Amino acid sequence: MKAYLQEKLDWFLDYYQKNVEPARIFRAALLGAADVNSPAIRNLKETAFWDHRMPEELMDRPTVVIAYFLAFAHEVGDGNAARGGNLPSDQWAYSYDYTFRIADSIREFLISEIEKLGYRAVSPEGVDMNEEELKSPWSHRHLAYAAGLGTFGINNMLITELGCCGRYDTFLSDIPIETGSPIETEYCLYKKDKSCRVCVDNCFAGALTTEGFDRFRCSETLKTNLPIVGQEVCGKCVTGIPCAYRIP
């Protein structure tokens, strides 16, 4: 079933970028699933956010969380890394906006495909950002980690076999599917042997350090960029780095 959904995801990603909104924003996708009763999910209130929702709060009797990663095309990431100064590239800002539309469409498509098979699937609803703490009560990245799609880098992004430069998304289902578990091998070079800190060096705002991540300082940077590029984006910590497109 996992291979079946991966095939559907690959097809729709290609179809959308050719026929719905022609633009080659993403180069590939990676799909996985996590058992809702796995320790990585049951412990999310401790590991991610004290107010993180549990799957059963968003769907009646779910069995799995389906997670997938959409990897940005090289030109999208490379263009953002190449732009000098503190601003993101225009294409990076456009890709951010494009991402929301395609993510919604992909989720709706996969849910409909699952329902055709006689199973249930729903999008997570009512999980808006907690503005006081700037944390989400439904972390796509932590759920993708639970599904075994990758490991967290020092930049707080999940490093998958397609890198960390991209978009994560998730939804709930009761479809019988092979589930994964957190990867034990460390992919982040800094966490592994402190041989890399390029993402930290790229963070001109000083929000990302080897000691941690200041999400409020990062947020201020994004707000500063909004009137200039039209989106609250930056992306310097996921572009121009060894793990942008692959496991380093």
N, C-alpha and C positions, 0 to 999 in steps of 0.2 A: 504493500500500500504506500509506503514511503516513496518508492521509485515511481509509482503512478502519480502521486501528487507533485513530485519533483518534475516529472515530464510535463504535467499540466502547467506548472509554474513557468518552466522554460518557454513553453509555447506561447503563453499569454504575454510574458515579458517581451518576447520578440514581436508578437502581433501588435501590441500596444504602441511600441516605439516605431513601428513601420506604418501603421494605419490609423491610429487614433490621434496621437500627438507625435508626428514624425520628428524624432530627435534621438540620437544615440547617447543617452545619458548613462545607462547601465550596461555592463559588459556580460554579466552572468549573475546567477542566483544560487543560493544554497539553502536547502530546507531540512528541518529536523523536527523532532517531537520530544516532549518531556511528560512523564507520568505525573499526574497532579498530586500523587501521594509521595513523590520522591523527596528526600530530605532537602534537596536544593530549592524546592518550591515551598515546602512546609516551613522552612527557616527564613523566608524572605523578609519577614518583619524584623529580623535581627540583622540580616546581611545586606538588605537594600534600603528599607524605609519602614519605620515603626507602623506607618499607616498603610502599608502595602496590602492590596486586596488579595484574598484567596480565591482560587478558581470557582469554588462553589458559591461565592458571593455574587458572581456575575453570570453563572449558568447553572441550571438545575442538573445535577449529577453528571458533570463533565468527567472525562477520564484522562484527557491529554490536552496539553497546550501545543499547538502547532506554531513553530517559529521559523522565520526565514530571513535571510540576509540578501539584500540587493547591492551588488558591488558596482561602484561607480566606474565608468569608463576611464581609461588612463588620461585622456585629454582633459577630462573634467578636473581630476585631482591635480594633474601636472600644471594645468593653467592656473589653479589657485596658488600652488606652491611658487610658481614663477613670478606672480605679480609682486612687485616690490612694495615695501612699506607695510602698513598695518591692515590694509583693506583686502577683502576677498575679491576674487575675479568676478566679472559680470556673469560669466557662465556658471560659476559656483552659486551665485545668488539665484540665477534662473533655475538651476538644478534643484535647489532647495524647494522652490515653489512647485516645480514639476513633480517632485518626489511625493508630495502630499496627495496629489491627484492620482498618480499611478498606484500608490500604496492602497488607497481606498478601493480602486478598481480591482487590483489583484486580490485583495481580501474578499471582496464580494464575489469574484469569480470562483475562487477556491471553495468558499462556503457553498456556493450553488452546486459545484461539482460534487462535493461531499453529500449534499442533500439528495442529489440524483441517485446516489448509491444507497440511500435509505438511512443515512445517519444524520445526526444533528451537529450544527456548528453555529457559533455566534461570535460577533465582535465584542470586545470588551467595551462596556458603556459606563458612563459616569465616573471616569477615572482621570479627570482634569488635573493639571499640575497644581500642587500645593504651593501657592504663591509666597507664603511666609518662609518656607524652607527650600523652595525651588527644587522640589523632588516630586517624582511621579508616583502615585499609588499603584501604578501598573508599569513595571520596568521591562520594556521589550528586551533590553540587553541582558538583564539578569535571567529572564526566562529563556533566552537563546543560550545563555551559559548553561542553564539547567538541562537543555536539550543536547548539550555536547557540541555546539557549533564552534566554540572557541574559548580562549582564555582572556582575562582582562589585562590590558596593557596599563602602563603607568598613566596613560592619557585617559583612563576610565572607559575606553572603547574596547569592544570585544574583537580580538584578533582571530579571524577565521582562516581557513585555507585559502580564501580569496582576499585576505587582508582585513583591514579595519575601516577602510575608506568606503563608506556606503550607508545604507539605511536598514534598520531592523524593524520587523513587525511581527505580531502574534495574534492568534485568536484561539478560541476554545472549541473543543469537539468531543464526541464520544466514539469517533471512528477507531476501529482496531488498527493500530499502526505500530511499527517498531519504534521504540523510544530510546533515547540516548541518555547519557549521564555526563556530569562535568569532566572535562579533560584534565588528566593529572599532569601531563607534560607542560612545562612552562614555556610559552611562546614569546613573552616580552623579554627582550634582551637585557633591559635594565633590571627587571626582577630576577632574571636568571643569573647574571654575573656582572651587572652594572656596566656593561660594555657599550650601552647606548643611552642617550638622553636627548635625542634630536627633537622629540615632541615637546619636551620641556624648554629647550632652547628656542623653539619656534613660537612659543607663547609670549608674544611681546607685552601682553597685559600683566604678566606675572601671576596669572590665576593658577597656572599649573606649575608645581614644583616637585622635587623628588620627595618632599615630605607630605604632599597632599594636593587637593584641588579646592580652590576657593570659587565656588559656583556663583557667588554674588559678584565678585570682581569680573568673572567671565560674562555674566549677564549684563553688566554695565557696558562692556565692550560691544556686545551684540546690539544693545540699544543705541549706542553711538553710531554703529554702522547702518542702522535702519534708514535714516533719511538720506544716506549717501548712495547705497546700493539697492534700497527698496526691500530688504529682508534683514531680519535679525540673525545674521550669519557671520562666521569667521572661518572655521575649518583649518586653521593653520596647524593644529595639533594632530590632524589626521592626513595631512598631505605633505609630500616631500620628506617622508620618513621611511625607514626600511620595511615597516610592516604595513604600509599603505595598501599594497596589492597582493601580499602573500605572507606566509609564515617566514619570518626573517631567519 
